[in-house]
């Protein structure tokens, strides 16, 4: 047999129509995880090629390869969904922060991560509070450990809407409310202040300060739905009458 013909049989080639590249078959015994990762770094790799990778048991034994397949923009959806469900905690965090990942897959990874929080260690929750997405940080605002929710308050992806939701939730810990009352980033925000005026644990001095910055009509509406103690609401209403 011609040596060239023999080589072509031993190392079959797959032509990727999406990228125009000729790639070694992903069933080849010589395929390493590093080579697979190099192929997956090509964002234009076709879905057919990515699916071939996902069928390669040896390559998929590598968690790096499994993550790269899940994160590839051309991975068939059914494969991506299966792999995301198998990601570890911090892999889920990394996935949800990928700029190129689709919004629905990011949302799914966040939902899976939030569902696992009850079984995650204190140290891991604190790390997630600092580094994870806004949705995960919002969930960690309700953590029983002050170290965790204090860290979540500093997460740059946390939104004011998440703070407001936590403040309006029944049973919000007094320590959390007081921390938000004095937080340099969140306390000055108008929506946060209105939520604090509705929370029963807001101290009188801070409630008075926040109330003085609201128009009379708006303050009246806020106090109508407020859970502040009656004596504090009465005091604020008397101040309102003097405006």
C-alpha positions as CSV (number, residue, x, y, z in Angstrom):
1,X,0.0,0.0,0.0
2,X,1.2,3.5,-0.8
3,X,2.6,5.1,2.4
4,X,0.6,8.3,1.8
5,X,-2.6,6.2,1.5
6,X,-1.8,4.3,4.6
7,X,-1.3,7.6,6.6
8,X,-4.6,9.0,5.4
9,X,-6.4,5.9,6.7
10,X,-4.6,6.0,10.1
11,X,-5.3,9.7,10.7
12,X,-8.7,10.5,9.1
13,X,-9.4,14.2,8.6
14,X,-12.6,16.1,9.3
15,X,-13.3,19.3,7.4
16,X,-15.0,21.9,9.5
17,X,-17.3,23.7,7.1
18,X,-17.9,26.6,9.6
19,X,-14.3,27.6,10.1
20,X,-12.8,26.2,6.9
21,X,-10.2,24.2,8.9
22,X,-9.1,20.6,8.4
23,X,-9.1,18.9,11.7
24,X,-7.8,15.5,12.9
25,X,-10.7,13.1,13.7
26,X,-11.7,13.4,17.3
27,X,-11.9,9.6,17.6
28,X,-8.1,9.4,17.0
29,X,-6.3,7.6,19.8
30,X,-3.6,10.3,19.8
31,X,-6.0,13.1,20.7
32,X,-4.9,14.8,24.0
33,X,-7.0,17.0,26.2
34,X,-4.6,19.9,25.3
35,X,-5.2,19.4,21.6
36,X,-8.9,19.2,22.2
37,X,-8.8,22.5,24.2
38,X,-6.8,24.1,21.4
39,X,-9.6,23.2,18.9
40,X,-12.3,24.4,21.3
41,X,-10.6,27.8,21.6
42,X,-11.8,28.4,18.0
43,X,-15.2,30.1,18.5
44,X,-16.1,29.3,14.9
45,X,-15.8,25.6,15.3
46,X,-18.9,24.0,13.9
47,X,-21.5,22.3,16.1
48,X,-20.8,19.0,14.3
49,X,-17.2,19.1,15.4
50,X,-18.1,20.1,18.9
51,X,-20.5,17.2,19.1
52,X,-17.8,14.8,17.9
53,X,-15.6,16.1,20.8
54,X,-18.5,15.5,23.3
55,X,-18.6,11.8,22.1
56,X,-14.9,11.3,22.8
57,X,-14.8,9.5,26.2
58,X,-11.1,10.0,26.7
59,X,-11.2,13.7,26.0
60,X,-14.3,14.3,28.0
61,X,-12.7,12.7,31.1
62,X,-11.0,16.1,31.5
63,X,-13.1,18.6,33.4
64,X,-11.4,21.4,31.5
65,X,-12.6,19.9,28.2
66,X,-16.1,19.3,29.6
67,X,-16.3,23.0,30.7
68,X,-15.0,24.2,27.3
69,X,-17.6,22.1,25.5
70,X,-20.4,23.4,27.7
71,X,-19.1,27.0,27.1
72,X,-18.6,26.8,23.4
73,X,-21.1,29.0,21.5
74,X,-21.8,26.3,18.8
75,X,-22.3,23.4,21.3
76,X,-25.7,21.8,20.6
77,X,-28.1,22.9,23.3
78,X,-29.0,19.4,24.5
79,X,-25.3,18.7,25.1
80,X,-24.7,22.1,26.8
81,X,-27.6,21.5,29.2
82,X,-26.4,18.1,30.2
83,X,-22.9,19.3,30.9
84,X,-23.9,22.4,32.8
85,X,-25.9,20.2,35.2
86,X,-22.7,18.3,35.9
87,X,-20.5,21.3,36.6
88,X,-19.0,21.8,40.1
89,X,-19.8,24.8,42.2
90,X,-17.1,27.2,41.0
91,X,-17.4,25.9,37.5
92,X,-21.0,27.0,37.5
93,X,-19.9,30.4,38.9
94,X,-17.3,30.8,36.1
95,X,-19.9,29.7,33.4
96,X,-22.5,32.3,34.5
97,X,-19.9,35.1,34.2
98,X,-18.8,34.1,30.6
99,X,-19.5,37.1,28.3
100,X,-20.1,34.7,25.3
101,X,-22.5,32.4,27.0
102,X,-26.2,32.7,26.2
103,X,-28.5,34.4,28.7
104,X,-30.7,31.4,29.3
105,X,-27.7,29.1,29.9
106,X,-26.2,31.6,32.3
107,X,-29.6,31.8,34.1
108,X,-29.7,28.1,34.4
109,X,-26.2,27.9,35.9
110,X,-27.1,30.6,38.4
111,X,-30.3,28.8,39.4
112,X,-28.3,25.5,39.9
113,X,-25.8,27.4,42.0
114,X,-28.4,29.1,44.2
115,X,-30.1,25.7,44.7
116,X,-26.7,24.3,46.0
117,X,-25.9,27.0,48.4
118,X,-27.4,25.2,51.4
119,X,-24.8,22.4,51.0
120,X,-21.8,24.7,50.3
121,X,-19.3,25.4,53.0
122,X,-19.0,28.7,54.8
123,X,-15.7,29.5,53.1
124,X,-17.1,28.7,49.7
125,X,-20.2,30.8,50.3
126,X,-18.0,33.8,51.3
127,X,-15.9,33.3,48.1
128,X,-19.1,33.1,46.0
129,X,-20.5,36.2,47.7
130,X,-17.4,38.2,46.6
131,X,-17.0,36.8,43.1
132,X,-20.3,35.4,41.7
133,X,-23.0,36.9,39.6
134,X,-25.5,39.5,41.0
135,X,-28.2,36.8,41.3
136,X,-26.0,34.6,43.4
137,X,-24.9,37.5,45.5
138,X,-28.5,38.5,46.0
139,X,-29.3,35.0,47.3
140,X,-26.4,35.2,49.7
141,X,-27.7,38.4,51.3
142,X,-30.1,36.1,53.1
143,X,-27.2,33.9,54.4
144,X,-27.3,33.2,58.2
145,X,-23.6,34.1,58.5
146,X,-22.8,37.8,58.7
147,X,-19.5,37.2,57.1
148,X,-21.2,36.0,53.9
149,X,-23.9,38.7,53.6
150,X,-21.4,41.5,54.5
151,X,-19.2,40.2,51.6
152,X,-22.2,40.0,49.3
153,X,-23.0,43.7,50.0
154,X,-19.6,44.5,48.4
155,X,-20.1,42.4,45.3
156,X,-19.8,44.8,42.3
157,X,-22.5,42.9,40.4
158,X,-25.1,43.3,43.1
159,X,-28.0,45.5,42.2
160,X,-30.1,48.0,44.2
161,X,-33.2,45.9,43.3
162,X,-31.6,43.0,45.2
163,X,-31.0,45.1,48.2
164,X,-34.6,46.4,48.2
165,X,-36.0,42.9,47.8
166,X,-34.0,41.7,50.8
167,X,-35.1,44.6,52.9
168,X,-38.8,44.1,52.1
169,X,-38.6,40.4,52.9
170,X,-40.3,39.4,56.2
171,X,-37.8,38.4,58.8
172,X,-34.8,40.2,57.5
173,X,-32.2,40.2,60.3
174,X,-31.8,43.5,62.2
175,X,-28.0,43.4,61.7
176,X,-28.5,43.3,57.9
177,X,-30.9,46.3,58.0
178,X,-28.5,48.3,60.2
179,X,-25.6,47.5,57.9
180,X,-27.5,48.8,54.9
181,X,-28.5,51.9,56.8
182,X,-24.9,52.9,57.2
183,X,-23.5,51.4,53.9
184,X,-21.7,54.1,51.9
185,X,-22.8,52.7,48.6
186,X,-26.4,51.6,49.3
187,X,-27.7,54.0,52.0
188,X,-27.7,57.0,49.8
189,X,-29.8,55.3,47.1
190,X,-33.4,56.6,47.0
191,X,-35.1,53.2,46.4
192,X,-33.0,51.7,49.2
193,X,-34.0,54.5,51.6
194,X,-37.6,54.0,50.9
195,X,-37.2,50.2,51.5
196,X,-35.5,51.0,54.8
197,X,-38.4,53.2,55.8
198,X,-40.7,50.2,55.3
199,X,-38.5,47.9,57.4
200,X,-39.3,47.5,61.1
201,X,-35.6,47.3,62.1
202,X,-34.5,50.7,60.8
203,X,-33.4,52.9,63.7
204,X,-35.3,56.1,64.5
205,X,-32.3,58.4,63.7
206,X,-31.8,56.9,60.3
207,X,-35.5,56.7,59.6
208,X,-35.7,60.4,60.4
209,X,-32.8,61.3,58.1
210,X,-34.2,59.3,55.2
211,X,-37.7,60.7,55.7
212,X,-36.5,64.3,55.6
213,X,-35.1,63.7,52.1
214,X,-38.4,62.6,50.6
215,X,-41.2,64.7,49.2
216,X,-44.2,64.8,51.6
217,X,-46.6,62.9,49.3
218,X,-44.0,60.2,48.7
219,X,-43.2,59.8,52.4
220,X,-46.9,59.5,53.2
221,X,-47.2,56.6,50.7
222,X,-44.1,54.9,52.1
223,X,-45.3,55.2,55.7
224,X,-48.7,53.8,54.8
225,X,-47.1,50.5,53.8
226,X,-44.3,50.6,56.4
227,X,-43.7,48.0,59.1
228,X,-41.9,50.5,61.3
229,X,-43.1,50.5,64.9
230,X,-46.1,52.7,65.4
231,X,-44.4,55.2,67.7
232,X,-41.7,55.8,65.0
233,X,-44.3,56.2,62.3
234,X,-46.2,58.6,64.5
235,X,-43.1,60.6,65.1
236,X,-42.3,60.7,61.4
237,X,-45.9,61.7,60.5
238,X,-45.7,64.6,63.0
239,X,-42.6,65.8,61.3
240,X,-44.3,65.4,58.0
241,X,-47.2,67.7,59.2
242,X,-44.7,70.4,59.9
243,X,-43.4,70.4,56.3
